[in-house]
């Protein structure tokens, strides 16, 4: 019996697909990484009985990055990143050990069926999976085919079974186009970002952005927002005048007429027209025309239109809307949400999808009427050859989906029903009047057949007062004629919906990446989202774009990226060579980069006007070890210390508070120590600003505080305050936080584990002695007599935090509450509560002081 491995893109998809194919008759188990499950069942494959193993990945298995030394911002010239710097594929999420998991499940399998999402990214993940699995699979006999690709657009029984019966092959060209995009974005983005971040953060203190990033798609996206801002700033309002007439067709009613000239910009001419028309007391009907008009039903829904409506009508950001749409898709409620197509294929089961909605109270009547009277074929839209338009595949209720999930699903469903409904028809009546020599018009609309506007009421023709019945030559008395003074108004800031339209029009990004680029410019503090989801550029965003325009406009104009996107599409179609496109594009951007570096003074002139130099920002905090003058603490992101006398800047840990640490100094360089803290429920540790940026020992890396310092005798170091191996992570050491009293705690110097102990103790010290059982350092605890929890009213005790029964009830394990998930320790999860007791740490780093001088020197230098 053959064994067939099947791989989907997400665990929830794997479960849904396995359920459909096995008809619910399957066994499930967790994989070795604890995230992906494996669903097993028996069935037939290519006419033979087979054992199926259905599992998944979690998005991309691998990610592209530079090899080790090129990831250092300090040691590498950014210009080298264009060609010299070699890249490598690394595991996208090492914690998931995805490659090992795939190899374990793939070992001994005869065939593989790839159920990755059917877009370019999905094709790319197909080959990442194959690279991991093919080496461990059974070798095929002669020319036997072992790799299969399933093509599907929704998680329905029909679609999944059809995909299983019509298996194809993965598309190498589409995968290569994704590889090309990844490499271009990595090399170009990193080179420009590193150069401008280091250049400007070394000069200005209040930029308020931890990264001044550049992206081939991100920067033109910002460019659109700043272009609109510039139009608003340069707008000069003009005064104009409008002539408005009011007639009384009947005694009770009045009708306002619109002037055919619309408006004039000269006051005297406007006054002349007013004087002429005032001489006539009656308005004469010159013509009456009636025309039946049609408001077309919408085209079928694609990703870009869905994101536009989500932002403009539902108030959801594109990134958030895309996440909800993906969740609805994986749960089987809608078809695949990433598509550029607005045309349904001829064989698409429109009636089947419509029948699913026949019982929903919101639109049941409309749906039943459509099914009984017959549906209209949707309008012929654009067929991009990817997936069918976004369609509801399963009935749902508000209680099932809740909140934003229901609001998006409701819109998708209403849009789908509208595409198979009739057009809206209305009768438009236009009456032309003359008052003296001037012509005026009044227009009225009456709906004759609402069509699709019943299901999409926001598109309905507004109700208007019906026009009076009249014929050519009729005269109506003029009750009022006046001149209105108005002003032209500037355009408003771009909405997300308008920005999405511009990005699509100019070919910036894809339907999948547009939300990411818009999210990036918000995250980088280049724009802020105002009310009505309008994007207002910040000072930093405006100066950057103006700087690019000053140096090289093509860096910010959409033209060059649009041309690159076309080349990438040619790779996907097999019409362009991957290596040639890569080489040619990188060569263009390399030349642009060198010119940008040489001309950076042009952008710097703009920066000087808007931002303050480092020396003028921040407040004095701690003394420099070189000149012994106060260094200034710059709080704006990224927070750092700057010595204006030495002209040196020292980076600090982010997302916490920094304060002076008792004016204590580092024994190595005489810099005053500072204390970093993530808050009362988090962890804190002292650090030397110089050692943090220039590690003093070989076994230390940049960005390590005193709790990871291996100095053998310094009272703040790991050697003196380390207690034992972390109870959760492999490499961490639990270090006493000597500033935490009277609520004493020790915290892991690698992860977010915190152990609270000895509350209200007067003093806690780490002893040079170690525990005989677990090799952790012993702790000396000193309590006040009134508050001592020790037996027999003792006030002092020395013992092991983990093994000593006296300490058993005085120790509690928690997880630090981090201010931000980007902190090196990882995201704070406050679910674990337990005791440190009973754990067996594998030993303390440098548990004992060296006995003699030679051993001390050895420990100091090795």
TORSE-657310 format. One record per residue (C-alpha): z, y, x. Coordinates in steps of 0.25 Angstrom, whole numbers, padded with zeros to 4 digits, always signed. Last residue first. Layout:
// TORSE-657310
ZYX
...
//
This chain:
// TORSE-657310
+0113+0133+0154
+0119+0146+0159
+0132+0148+0153
+0136+0133+0152
+0133+0131+0166
+0141+0143+0170
+0153+0138+0162
+0151+0124+0168
+0152+0131+0182
+0164+0139+0178
+0172+0127+0173
+0176+0121+0160
+0165+0125+0151
+0170+0129+0137
+0169+0118+0127
+0160+0116+0115
+0147+0121+0121
+0139+0119+0109
+0148+0111+0099
+0147+0097+0096
+0139+0088+0086
+0147+0093+0074
+0154+0082+0066
+0156+0087+0052
+0169+0082+0045
+0174+0096+0042
+0164+0108+0041
+0167+0107+0026
+0157+0110+0015
+0150+0120+0007
+0134+0120+0008
+0127+0128-0002
+0126+0142+0003
+0112+0142+0009
+0110+0153+0019
+0096+0153+0024
+0094+0150+0039
+0102+0153+0051
+0091+0162+0057
+0092+0172+0046
+0079+0172+0038
+0086+0167+0025
+0093+0181+0024
+0107+0185+0022
+0113+0172+0025
+0125+0166+0018
+0130+0156+0028
+0132+0141+0023
+0146+0136+0021
+0155+0125+0027
+0170+0127+0025
+0182+0124+0034
+0197+0126+0031
+0199+0113+0024
+0197+0104+0036
+0203+0112+0046
+0216+0104+0047
+0207+0091+0047
+0201+0095+0060
+0187+0089+0061
+0177+0100+0058
+0184+0113+0062
+0190+0106+0074
+0204+0110+0077
+0214+0121+0081
+0225+0125+0072
+0234+0138+0071
+0242+0144+0060
+0250+0131+0055
+0257+0132+0042
+0259+0117+0041
+0244+0114+0039
+0234+0126+0042
+0230+0135+0030
+0236+0147+0037
+0236+0160+0029
+0250+0165+0031
+0251+0160+0046
+0238+0166+0050
+0228+0156+0055
+0223+0152+0069
+0212+0143+0071
+0207+0136+0084
+0194+0129+0082
+0189+0116+0089
+0175+0116+0094
+0167+0104+0089
+0166+0091+0096
+0166+0083+0084
+0178+0073+0085
+0185+0079+0098
+0184+0093+0093
+0182+0103+0104
+0191+0113+0112
+0186+0127+0116
+0192+0132+0103
+0185+0141+0094
+0194+0151+0088
+0198+0155+0074
+0209+0166+0072
+0217+0171+0060
+0212+0161+0050
+0209+0167+0036
+0199+0156+0033
+0198+0145+0043
+0184+0140+0041
+0170+0144+0035
+0159+0136+0041
+0145+0143+0040
+0132+0136+0041
+0120+0145+0041
+0112+0138+0053
+0111+0141+0068
+0124+0147+0073
+0133+0139+0063
+0144+0147+0057
+0159+0147+0059
+0168+0154+0049
+0181+0161+0048
+0185+0169+0036
+0196+0177+0043
+0188+0178+0052
+0173+0178+0053
+0171+0185+0067
+0173+0173+0075
+0162+0166+0068
+0164+0152+0074
+0151+0145+0078
+0145+0132+0071
+0134+0127+0080
+0120+0125+0075
+0110+0115+0080
+0110+0104+0069
+0113+0111+0057
+0123+0108+0047
+0138+0106+0052
+0135+0115+0064
+0139+0110+0077
+0153+0115+0082
+0162+0126+0085
+0154+0137+0093
+0163+0149+0096
+0164+0149+0111
+0151+0142+0115
+0143+0149+0103
+0147+0162+0109
+0156+0174+0105
+0167+0171+0115
+0157+0171+0127
+0160+0160+0136
+0149+0149+0136
+0138+0158+0131
+0129+0149+0122
+0126+0160+0112
+0123+0154+0098
+0135+0161+0090
+0133+0173+0099
+0120+0176+0092
+0106+0169+0095
+0093+0177+0091
+0085+0174+0104
+0088+0159+0108
+0099+0153+0116
+0099+0141+0125
+0094+0148+0137
+0106+0158+0137
+0106+0174+0136
+0097+0175+0123
+0090+0189+0123
+0090+0194+0109
+0103+0189+0104
+0109+0190+0118
+0106+0205+0118
+0112+0208+0104
+0124+0199+0107
+0128+0191+0094
+0140+0189+0085
+0139+0179+0073
+0140+0180+0058
+0138+0170+0047
+0136+0172+0032
+0146+0173+0021
+0151+0187+0026
+0137+0192+0029
+0126+0188+0038
+0133+0193+0051
+0129+0197+0065
+0139+0202+0074
+0135+0211+0086
+0139+0209+0101
+0140+0221+0111
+0130+0218+0122
+0137+0216+0136
+0126+0206+0141
+0132+0193+0143
+0146+0194+0138
+0141+0200+0125
+0150+0211+0120
+0161+0213+0109
+0161+0226+0101
+0168+0218+0090
+0154+0213+0085
+0146+0225+0081
+0139+0222+0067
+0126+0216+0062
+0124+0212+0048
+0114+0201+0043
+0100+0198+0041
+0095+0198+0055
+0100+0194+0069
+0098+0205+0079
+0087+0210+0087
+0090+0218+0100
+0082+0231+0103
+0082+0237+0117
+0079+0252+0120
+0090+0252+0131
+0096+0265+0126
+0091+0263+0111
+0098+0249+0110
+0093+0243+0097
+0100+0232+0089
+0092+0225+0078
+0091+0223+0063
+0076+0218+0059
+0077+0225+0049
+0084+0238+0049
+0099+0237+0054
+0096+0243+0068
+0109+0242+0076
+0109+0252+0087
+0114+0249+0101
+0125+0256+0107
+0125+0259+0122
+0130+0249+0132
+0117+0250+0140
+0114+0236+0142
+0124+0228+0133
+0120+0237+0121
+0132+0241+0112
+0133+0238+0097
+0130+0245+0084
+0124+0259+0084
+0116+0262+0071
+0101+0259+0068
+0089+0268+0070
+0085+0279+0080
+0084+0270+0092
+0075+0261+0085
+0065+0271+0081
+0064+0276+0067
+0053+0272+0057
+0042+0280+0049
+0036+0290+0059
+0038+0281+0071
+0031+0269+0064
+0018+0278+0061
+0017+0281+0076
+0020+0266+0079
+0008+0262+0071
-0001+0270+0081
+0007+0266+0093
+0003+0251+0090
-0011+0254+0095
-0011+0245+0107
-0004+0234+0099
-0014+0235+0087
-0026+0234+0096
-0020+0222+0102
-0017+0216+0088
-0031+0220+0083
-0038+0212+0095
-0029+0200+0092
-0032+0201+0077
-0047+0200+0079
-0045+0188+0089
-0036+0181+0079
-0047+0182+0069
-0058+0176+0078
-0049+0165+0084
-0044+0160+0070
-0058+0161+0063
-0064+0154+0075
-0053+0143+0075
-0054+0140+0060
-0070+0140+0060
-0076+0145+0047
-0083+0139+0035
-0074+0127+0032
-0069+0133+0019
-0055+0136+0024
-0060+0142+0037
-0069+0151+0028
-0056+0155+0020
-0050+0159+0033
-0062+0168+0037
-0061+0175+0023
-0046+0177+0025
-0049+0183+0039
-0059+0193+0033
-0048+0197+0022
-0038+0199+0034
-0048+0209+0041
-0051+0217+0028
-0037+0218+0022
-0033+0231+0030
-0020+0230+0038
-0024+0226+0052
-0038+0231+0049
-0033+0245+0050
-0030+0244+0065
-0021+0254+0071
-0019+0265+0061
-0021+0256+0049
-0010+0246+0055
-0001+0258+0057
-0002+0262+0042
+0000+0248+0038
+0013+0247+0047
+0018+0261+0043
+0017+0258+0028
+0024+0244+0029
+0035+0250+0037
+0037+0262+0027
+0038+0252+0015
+0026+0249+0007
+0028+0248-0009
+0023+0236-0016
+0024+0237-0031
+0030+0225-0038
+0032+0234-0051
+0045+0240-0044
+0043+0240-0029
+0041+0229-0019
+0043+0234-0005
+0032+0234+0006
+0032+0232+0021
+0047+0226+0021
+0042+0214+0028
+0046+0205+0016
+0037+0214+0006
+0025+0213+0016
+0028+0198+0017
+0029+0196+0001
+0015+0202+0000
+0009+0193+0011
+0016+0180+0005
+0011+0183-0009
-0004+0184-0004
-0003+0171+0004
-0006+0161-0007
-0017+0169-0014
-0023+0171+0000
-0020+0183+0009
-0028+0196+0010
-0042+0194+0004
-0044+0209+0000
-0045+0207-0015
-0033+0197-0015
-0024+0206-0007
-0028+0218-0016
-0025+0210-0028
-0011+0205-0022
-0008+0219-0019
-0011+0224-0033
-0001+0213-0039
+0009+0216-0029
+0009+0231-0034
+0003+0241-0025
+0010+0255-0025
+0005+0264-0036
-0007+0272-0036
-0005+0287-0036
-0006+0295-0049
-0016+0305-0053
-0010+0317-0061
-0010+0321-0075
-0012+0334-0084
-0015+0331-0098
-0024+0341-0106
-0023+0341-0121
-0030+0339-0134
-0023+0337-0147
-0025+0334-0162
-0040+0333-0161
-0046+0330-0175
-0055+0318-0176
-0070+0319-0180
-0079+0307-0183
-0093+0308-0177
-0094+0293-0173
-0085+0284-0181
-0070+0282-0182
-0059+0272-0185
-0047+0276-0178
-0043+0269-0165
-0032+0258-0165
-0019+0262-0158
-0019+0253-0146
-0013+0239-0143
-0015+0235-0128
-0025+0225-0125
-0018+0212-0121
-0016+0209-0106
-0001+0209-0106
-0002+0199-0118
-0007+0188-0109
-0007+0176-0120
-0012+0184-0131
-0020+0192-0121
-0029+0180-0119
-0037+0182-0132
-0032+0195-0140
-0045+0195-0149
-0049+0208-0156
-0039+0217-0149
-0042+0232-0152
-0044+0243-0142
-0045+0258-0143
-0052+0268-0135
-0052+0283-0137
-0062+0293-0130
-0064+0308-0127
-0076+0316-0124
-0076+0331-0121
-0086+0341-0127
-0078+0345-0139
-0069+0333-0142
-0078+0321-0142
-0073+0307-0145
-0077+0293-0141
-0070+0281-0148
-0069+0268-0140
-0065+0255-0148
-0062+0243-0140
-0061+0229-0147
-0053+0218-0140
-0055+0204-0135
-0046+0197-0126
-0052+0185-0119
-0050+0171-0125
-0039+0162-0119
-0041+0152-0107
-0037+0162-0096
-0026+0167-0105
-0019+0154-0106
-0019+0153-0090
-0013+0167-0089
-0002+0164-0099
+0001+0152-0091
+0001+0159-0078
+0010+0170-0084
+0020+0161-0090
+0021+0153-0077
+0024+0166-0069
+0035+0170-0079
+0040+0156-0080
+0042+0155-0065
+0048+0169-0064
+0060+0166-0073
+0061+0151-0079
+0052+0139-0076
+0057+0129-0086
+0064+0139-0096
+0052+0147-0097
+0044+0135-0101
+0033+0127-0095
+0020+0120-0098
+0012+0114-0087
-0001+0117-0079
-0001+0133-0080
-0013+0137-0072
-0016+0145-0059
-0031+0145-0057
-0037+0132-0052
-0036+0129-0037
-0044+0132-0024
-0059+0134-0026
-0059+0149-0027
-0065+0149-0041
-0065+0163-0047
-0064+0165-0062
-0072+0161-0074
-0064+0165-0086
-0056+0154-0092
-0063+0145-0102
-0058+0148-0116
-0049+0139-0124
-0051+0132-0137
-0046+0136-0151
-0036+0125-0151
-0031+0126-0137
-0032+0141-0137
-0023+0142-0149
-0013+0132-0144
-0012+0140-0131
-0010+0154-0138
+0001+0148-0148
+0008+0141-0136
+0009+0153-0128
+0024+0157-0127
+0029+0145-0134
+0023+0135-0124
+0018+0123-0131
+0003+0124-0128
+0005+0127-0113
+0001+0113-0108
-0011+0114-0117
-0017+0125-0109
-0016+0117-0096
-0024+0106-0103
-0034+0115-0109
-0037+0121-0096
-0040+0108-0089
-0048+0113-0077
-0062+0106-0076
-0070+0118-0076
-0062+0124-0065
-0053+0136-0068
-0057+0150-0062
-0047+0160-0056
-0045+0153-0042
-0037+0159-0031
-0026+0149-0032
-0012+0147-0027
-0004+0144-0040
-0007+0129-0041
-0007+0125-0056
+0006+0129-0064
+0018+0122-0070
+0018+0110-0060
+0031+0112-0054
+0024+0115-0041
+0015+0125-0047
+0027+0133-0054
+0034+0133-0041
+0021+0139-0034
+0020+0149-0045
+0034+0154-0043
+0032+0155-0028
+0019+0163-0030
+0026+0172-0039
+0037+0175-0029
+0027+0178-0018
+0019+0187-0027
+0031+0195-0032
+0035+0193-0046
+0035+0205-0056
+0029+0197-0067
+0017+0206-0071
+0012+0213-0058
+0018+0202-0048
+0016+0190-0055
+0002+0195-0061
-0003+0198-0046
+0002+0184-0041
-0005+0177-0053
-0018+0184-0050
-0017+0181-0035
-0014+0166-0038
-0025+0163-0048
-0025+0164-0063
-0037+0161-0072
-0045+0174-0076
-0039+0182-0086
-0044+0184-0101
-0055+0195-0102
-0052+0207-0110
-0064+0208-0120
-0070+0220-0127
-0076+0222-0140
-0082+0236-0141
-0081+0247-0151
-0087+0261-0149
-0085+0274-0157
-0093+0287-0153
-0092+0302-0153
-0080+0304-0162
-0077+0319-0163
-0064+0325-0159
-0060+0337-0167
-0053+0351-0163
-0063+0355-0153
-0059+0368-0145
-0048+0360-0138
-0059+0351-0131
-0065+0363-0123
-0051+0368-0119
-0047+0355-0114
-0059+0353-0106
-0057+0366-0099
-0043+0363-0096
-0047+0350-0089
-0057+0358-0081
-0046+0368-0077
-0037+0357-0073
-0047+0350-0064
-0044+0335-0062
-0051+0330-0074
-0047+0317-0082
-0053+0306-0091
-0067+0313-0094
-0067+0304-0107
-0054+0310-0112
-0046+0299-0119
-0042+0302-0133
-0028+0301-0140
-0029+0297-0155
-0019+0302-0166
-0015+0295-0179
-0008+0301-0191
-0019+0310-0197
-0031+0301-0193
-0040+0302-0181
-0031+0312-0174
-0036+0316-0160
-0029+0317-0147
-0036+0322-0134
-0032+0321-0120
-0039+0329-0108
-0034+0324-0095
-0031+0332-0082
-0029+0329-0068
-0019+0331-0057
-0021+0324-0044
-0010+0316-0036
-0012+0315-0021
-0011+0300-0016
-0008+0298-0001
+0005+0291-0003
+0000+0282-0014
-0013+0279-0007
-0004+0276+0006
+0005+0266-0002
-0008+0259-0008
-0013+0257+0006
+0002+0252+0010
+0002+0241+0000
-0012+0236+0004
-0009+0237+0019
+0004+0228+0016
-0006+0217+0012
-0015+0220+0024
-0003+0217+0033
+0002+0204+0026
-0012+0198+0027
-0014+0198+0042
+0001+0199+0044
+0009+0209+0052
+0024+0209+0052
+0034+0220+0056
+0046+0210+0055
+0061+0214+0053
+0057+0225+0044
+0066+0238+0042
+0058+0246+0051
+0070+0255+0054
+0072+0253+0069
+0059+0256+0075
+0054+0253+0090
+0057+0239+0093
+0054+0235+0079
+0041+0242+0080
+0035+0234+0092
+0042+0221+0090
+0037+0220+0075
+0023+0226+0078
+0020+0215+0089
+0027+0203+0082
+0020+0206+0069
+0006+0208+0075
+0006+0195+0083
+0014+0187+0073
+0004+0191+0061
-0009+0189+0069
-0005+0175+0075
+0002+0169+0063
-0007+0175+0052
-0019+0170+0060
-0013+0156+0063
-0009+0154+0048
-0023+0159+0043
-0030+0149+0052
-0021+0137+0048
-0023+0141+0034
-0039+0141+0036
-0037+0127+0043
-0030+0121+0031
-0042+0125+0022
-0052+0119+0033
-0044+0106+0033
-0045+0103+0018
-0037+0091+0014
-0045+0080+0008
-0047+0075-0006
-0039+0067-0017
-0046+0066-0031
-0037+0056-0038
-0024+0062-0033
-0029+0076-0037
-0032+0072-0051
-0018+0066-0052
-0012+0079-0048
-0020+0088-0057
-0018+0079-0069
-0003+0077-0067
-0001+0092-0065
+0004+0099-0052
-0008+0109-0051
-0020+0112-0042
-0023+0099-0035
-0030+0094-0023
-0025+0081-0016
-0029+0079-0002
-0030+0065+0005
-0028+0060+0019
-0029+0045+0022
-0044+0042+0022
-0048+0029+0028
-0058+0030+0039
-0053+0019+0047
-0040+0014+0042
-0030+0025+0042
-0018+0027+0051
-0005+0027+0044
+0002+0040+0043
+0010+0046+0055
+0000+0055+0061
-0006+0059+0048
+0007+0065+0042
+0011+0078+0050
-0003+0083+0053
-0007+0079+0038
+0004+0087+0032
+0000+0100+0040
-0015+0097+0036
-0011+0097+0021
-0003+0110+0024
-0016+0117+0027
-0022+0112+0015
-0011+0117+0006
-0012+0131+0013
-0026+0131+0009
-0024+0127-0005
-0022+0114-0013
-0007+0113-0012
-0003+0100-0004
-0005+0087-0010
-0010+0079+0002
-0012+0064+0001
-0009+0056+0013
-0013+0042+0016
-0008+0029+0023
+0007+0033+0025
+0015+0026+0036
+0022+0039+0041
+0019+0050+0031
+0033+0052+0025
+0040+0053+0039
+0028+0061+0044
+0029+0071+0033
+0044+0072+0035
+0043+0074+0050
+0032+0085+0047
+0041+0092+0036
+0054+0093+0045
+0059+0102+0034
+0068+0110+0043
+0055+0113+0052
+0049+0122+0041
+0034+0125+0044
+0034+0115+0055
+0026+0121+0067
+0011+0122+0069
+0009+0128+0083
+0003+0141+0088
-0002+0145+0102
+0000+0159+0106
-0012+0164+0115
-0021+0168+0103
-0016+0179+0094
-0001+0177+0097
-0003+0182+0112
-0004+0197+0106
+0010+0196+0101
+0015+0195+0116
+0025+0184+0117
+0039+0184+0123
+0047+0193+0113
+0041+0188+0100
+0044+0174+0103
+0036+0164+0094
+0026+0163+0105
+0036+0155+0113
+0037+0144+0103
+0023+0141+0098
+0017+0150+0088
+0018+0146+0073
+0010+0139+0062
+0018+0132+0051
+0018+0117+0047
+0022+0110+0035
+0017+0121+0026
+0023+0120+0011
+0035+0111+0009
+0029+0097+0012
+0028+0086+0001
+0030+0071-0003
+0023+0060-0010
+0023+0046-0005
+0014+0037-0012
+0013+0022-0010
-0001+0017-0013
-0009+0007-0022
-0024+0008-0018
-0035+0014-0026
-0035+0027-0018
-0020+0029-0020
-0012+0021-0031
+0002+0022-0034
+0016+0020-0029
+0027+0031-0028
+0035+0040-0018
+0040+0054-0019
+0045+0060-0006
+0053+0073-0006
+0052+0085+0003
+0065+0093+0006
+0074+0084+0013
+0066+0083+0026
+0067+0068+0026
+0060+0067+0012
+0068+0065-0001
+0065+0054-0010
+0057+0051-0023
+0052+0039-0030
+0040+0040-0039
+0036+0036-0054
+0034+0049-0060
+0019+0047-0063
+0017+0044-0048
+0006+0055-0046
+0013+0065-0055
+0027+0063-0050
+0022+0063-0035
+0014+0077-0038
+0027+0083-0044
+0036+0078-0033
+0026+0083-0022
+0025+0096-0028
+0040+0098-0028
+0041+0095-0013
+0030+0105-0010
+0016+0104-0003
+0013+0090-0007
+0011+0077+0002
+0007+0063-0002
+0009+0051+0007
+0001+0039+0003
+0006+0025+0007
-0004+0014+0005
+0000+0000+0000
//
